């Protein structure tokens, strides 16, 4: 088999949470480029329209599923809709996550109980719950990808709840890889700073600020990441090219 064929996902169906965000939409396009059909999950339908159109423009099917993965009552219907519209499910991308409970990151001492619980619910518990809902329906086995963060390895001041939730997600990834082998491979991706729309909004930066932000974050490759840097890693891990990799969280951070 030609080596590039190992990166194909023909006949696969990928469900991507947080599908309307910068990383989710980049993964949707990338998976469609290599032959997969895609189900996109997001809290509002409007956020999913553009990436869904991108998937369809590439000749692939796309299911649009407005839902909040933090709501445990809707997880079964998310999985059912993806399977009913696309004929199966083989790749689960637990991409949703971020800052929850506070408008901005807080130090451990300044984090309220409610904010701590909200952060863990979003970045960890929702992943566990959706994986539990999806795996029994993934009858062909498949791949699970969990979106971690460089902060899980390098927490900074004011990132306690977020960093802890992502570090726990890394451990969940490893535990699931043992529990679900050999029918499933389970891996994570830990991005460094990628200026998605949410990143720019929270940090109040524009493209002109990117070189400065890269220096401040200490990125050895001297640039911020791009959504396609993460999407390419997701394709590798989901495809036969990554078929002997499980239980790993791959850091994609320009050398941080």
C-alpha positions in Angstrom: 0.0 0.0 0.0 1.4 3.5 -0.9 2.3 5.2 2.4 -0.1 8.1 1.8 -3.0 5.7 1.6 -2.4 4.9 5.2 -3.7 8.4 6.0 -7.1 7.8 4.3 -10.3 7.5 6.3 -12.6 6.2 3.5 -15.7 4.6 4.9 -15.2 6.1 8.3 -17.6 8.3 10.3 -16.3 10.9 12.7 -18.3 12.6 15.4 -16.7 15.9 16.5 -17.8 17.8 19.6 -17.2 21.5 19.6 -17.6 21.3 15.9 -18.3 24.9 15.3 -15.0 26.2 16.9 -11.7 26.7 15.2 -10.2 23.3 16.0 -13.4 21.4 15.5 -14.1 22.9 12.1 -10.5 22.4 11.0 -10.8 18.7 12.0 -14.1 18.4 10.1 -12.5 19.7 6.9 -9.4 17.5 7.3 -11.4 14.3 7.9 -13.6 15.1 4.9 -10.5 15.7 2.8 -9.3 12.1 3.6 -12.7 10.5 2.9 -14.6 10.5 6.2 -18.2 11.5 6.7 -18.6 13.8 9.7 -21.2 14.6 12.5 -20.7 18.0 14.1 -22.0 18.8 17.6 -22.3 22.3 18.9 -24.5 24.2 21.2 -26.0 26.3 18.4 -26.9 25.2 14.9 -25.6 28.5 13.5 -22.1 27.8 14.6 -22.2 24.5 12.7 -23.5 25.7 9.3 -20.2 26.9 7.9 -18.1 23.8 8.8 -21.0 21.5 7.6 -21.0 23.3 4.3 -17.2 22.8 4.0 -17.6 19.1 4.6 -20.3 18.8 2.0 -18.3 20.8 -0.5 -15.7 18.1 -0.2 -18.2 15.5 -1.3 -18.8 14.0 2.1 -22.0 13.7 4.2 -22.4 15.8 7.3 -24.9 15.5 10.2 -25.5 18.7 12.1 -26.4 18.1 15.8 -27.2 21.1 18.0 -26.6 19.9 21.5 -24.7 20.6 24.7 -22.4 17.7 25.6 -22.4 19.0 29.2 -26.0 17.9 29.4 -26.0 14.2 30.2 -29.6 13.7 29.1 -28.8 14.5 25.4 -25.8 12.2 24.9 -27.7 9.2 23.8 -29.6 11.2 21.2 -26.3 12.7 19.9 -24.9 9.3 19.2 -28.2 8.0 17.7 -28.5 10.9 15.3 -25.0 10.5 14.1 -25.5 6.8 13.5 -29.0 7.2 12.0 -27.9 9.9 9.5 -24.4 8.5 8.6 -24.8 4.8 9.0 -22.4 4.2 11.8 -19.7 5.7 14.0 -16.0 4.8 14.0 -14.2 7.9 15.2 -15.2 9.9 18.3 -13.4 13.3 18.7 -14.0 14.7 22.2 -12.9 18.2 21.2 -15.2 20.3 23.3 -13.6 22.1 26.3 -12.2 25.4 27.5 -12.7 27.7 30.4 -15.9 27.2 32.4 -17.4 28.7 35.5 -15.4 32.0 35.4 -15.1 34.6 32.8 -11.3 34.3 32.9 -8.9 31.8 34.5 -8.4 32.1 38.2 -5.7 30.9 40.6 -6.4 27.9 42.8 -7.0 30.1 45.8 -9.5 32.3 43.9 -11.5 29.5 42.2 -14.9 28.9 43.7 -16.4 25.5 44.3 -18.9 26.1 41.6 -16.3 27.1 39.0 -14.1 24.1 39.9 -17.0 21.7 39.4 -18.0 23.4 36.1 -14.5 23.2 34.8 -14.1 19.5 35.6 -17.6 18.8 34.2 -16.7 20.4 30.9 -13.2 19.2 30.3 -13.4 15.7 31.9 -16.8 14.4 33.0 -18.5 15.3 29.7 -15.8 13.3 27.8 -16.2 10.3 30.0 -20.0 10.4 29.7 -20.1 10.8 25.9 -17.5 8.0 25.5 -19.7 5.7 27.6 -22.6 6.5 25.4 -20.8 6.1 22.2 -18.6 3.0 22.6 -21.4 0.4 22.9 -22.8 1.8 19.6 -19.5 1.8 17.8 -20.0 -1.8 16.6 -16.9 -1.9 14.4 -14.6 -0.7 17.1 -12.7 2.5 16.2 -10.7 5.4 17.5 -11.3 7.9 20.3 -9.4 11.2 20.4 -9.5 13.5 23.4 -8.4 17.2 23.2 -6.1 18.0 26.0 -3.8 21.1 26.4 -0.2 22.0 26.9 -1.4 23.4 30.2 -1.8 19.8 31.4 1.9 19.6 31.4 2.9 23.2 32.0 0.3 24.9 34.2 0.8 28.6 34.6 -0.5 31.0 37.3 -4.2 31.3 37.1 -4.8 28.0 35.3 -5.3 25.6 38.2 -8.8 24.2 37.5 -8.3 24.1 33.7 -4.8 22.5 34.0 -6.0 19.9 36.5 -9.0 19.0 34.4 -6.8 18.5 31.3 -4.2 16.5 33.2 -7.0 14.3 34.5 -8.2 13.9 30.9 -4.7 12.6 29.9 -5.1 9.9 32.6 -8.6 9.1 31.4 -7.1 8.7 27.9 -4.6 6.2 29.2 -7.1 4.3 31.3 -9.6 4.0 28.4 -6.8 2.8 26.1 -6.3 -0.2 28.5 -10.0 -0.8 29.1 -11.0 -0.7 25.4 -8.1 -2.4 23.7 -7.8 -4.0 21.3 -11.1 -3.0 19.6 -10.4 0.7 20.2 -7.4 3.0 20.1 -7.6 6.0 22.5 -5.2 8.9 22.2 -5.1 12.6 23.0 -3.8 15.8 21.5 -2.3 18.6 23.6 -2.1 21.8 21.6 0.0 24.7 22.5 -1.2 28.3 21.8 -3.5 28.3 18.7 -5.2 31.6 18.0 -8.8 30.4 17.4 -11.5 33.0 17.6 -12.1 32.1 21.3 -8.3 32.4 22.0 -8.3 35.9 20.5 -11.4 37.0 22.3 -10.2 35.8 25.7 -6.7 37.2 25.4 -7.7 40.3 23.4 -5.1 39.8 20.7 -5.0 40.3 16.9 -2.8 38.8 14.2 -0.3 41.6 14.8 0.2 40.3 18.3 1.1 36.7 17.3 4.9 37.1 17.3 4.8 38.7 20.7 2.5 36.1 22.1 4.7 33.3 20.7 7.7 34.9 22.5 5.8 35.3 25.8 4.7 31.7 25.7 8.3 30.6 24.9 7.5 28.7 21.7 10.9 27.5 20.3 9.6 27.4 16.7 8.7 31.1 17.1 5.2 31.0 15.9 1.7 30.2 17.2 0.0 27.1 16.0 -2.6 26.9 13.3 -5.9 24.8 13.5 -4.6 22.7 10.7 -1.5 21.7 12.8 -4.0 20.1 15.2 -6.2 18.7 12.5 -3.3 17.0 10.7 -2.3 15.3 14.0 -5.9 14.1 14.4 -6.0 12.6 10.9 -2.7 10.8 11.7 -4.0 9.4 15.0 -7.4 8.4 13.6 -6.1 6.8 10.4 -4.3 3.5 9.8 -1.0 5.5 9.8 -1.4 5.6 13.6 -2.6 2.0 14.0 0.1 1.1 16.5 -0.4 4.1 18.8 -2.8 4.1 21.8 -2.8 5.5 25.3 -0.7 8.5 24.2 -1.3 12.3 24.4 0.7 13.9 21.6 1.9 17.4 22.4 1.6 19.7 19.4 3.1 23.0 20.6 6.0 24.2 18.5 8.5 22.7 21.0 7.2 24.0 24.2 
